Amino acid sequence: MMSRPDRAASRRTVLRAYVAILASAVLTWWLAPYSPQVALAAGLAVSAVFAFGFILRNDNGSIFDPWWSVMPPVAALWLVFGVSNVEAMTARQVAVLTVTGFWGVRLTMNWWRDWPGLHHEDWRFRELAAKWPLPVWAVRFVAVVVSQTLFVIGGLLPLAPALVESAEGFGPLDAVALAIGIGATAIELVADEQMKLFAETKAPGDVMDRGLWRLSRHPNYFGEIGFWLSLWVFALAANPAAWWTGIGVVAIFAMFRFVSIPMLDERSAGRRPSFERYAARTPALLPWPRAGAEVGAQRLDGD
């Protein structure tokens, strides 16, 4: 029987995979004779196919997990330095790169720190694999690769108008977008750290009802949606005619609100007796003060 890969070996495998994944995206962007948005989508799609090859090779869908946080900052850098014709970066470009960089580094490092290795795969995938009448590789391709690729392509639609097509200078709406992006990522950072500290001391069945988690059942998802919203606001600041690029953040909001949150809440309700009482008085997404005594504590979202 094959031994379980240790964490260091798993990390080396993922690092080697992402050298090839990122190279495939950059090469596609460099060669693609299309508009920035079409080229961007093509590079993301090609990189996702390369990632799927590594999923098949290692028989583990968690190799795709960092793709969500690695590709957006790289895509923004490509648009600024590979497509934009400006001689010096504009204030808007600096702002967008700051937001995408902060978000991408935080989320990737969070995954790197907490990922146990190639013996682990997200419980949500295991549930889907058990329910769908498809081979495991097909479930991974559809539920992991295709779905996340489409969401990221949609979420990054605002980058082209914000970074390449804009002739407008930095204005008040850019400042709003910057504040939303930095604030949303900070909320994710605080929420994840609060949950990590709680997870280290919780007792079985506890429900997290402290800090940001007292105001929202999923403050990390609230922050995640805020990041994608900030990209759309940057696009609006650059060109109001780019309003249609907001379809991406709408799709991401719908995914979290109507798929991810119900799955997590159903799982928590089945594992923690006090969760239903906590959920009844705590908003699912939008942080909002509410009265009431402490309930206890919850577990890490991705556990």
Secondary structure, 3 states (H helix, E strand, C coil): CCCCCCHHHHHHHHHHHHHHHHHHHHHHHHHCCCCHHHHHHHHHHHHHHHHHHHHHHHCCHHHHCCHHHHHHHHHHHHHHHHHCCCCCCCHHHHHHHHHHHHHHHHHHHHHHHHCCCCCCCCHHHHHHHHHCCCCHHHHHHHHHHHHHHHHHHHHCCCHHHHHCCCCCCCCHHHHHHHHHHHHHHHHHHHHHHHHHHHHCCCCCCCCECCHHHHCCCCHHHHHHHHHHHHHHHHHHHHCHHHHHHHHHHHHHHHHHHHHHHHHHHHHHHHHCCCHHHHHHCCCCCCCCCCCCCCCCECCCCCC
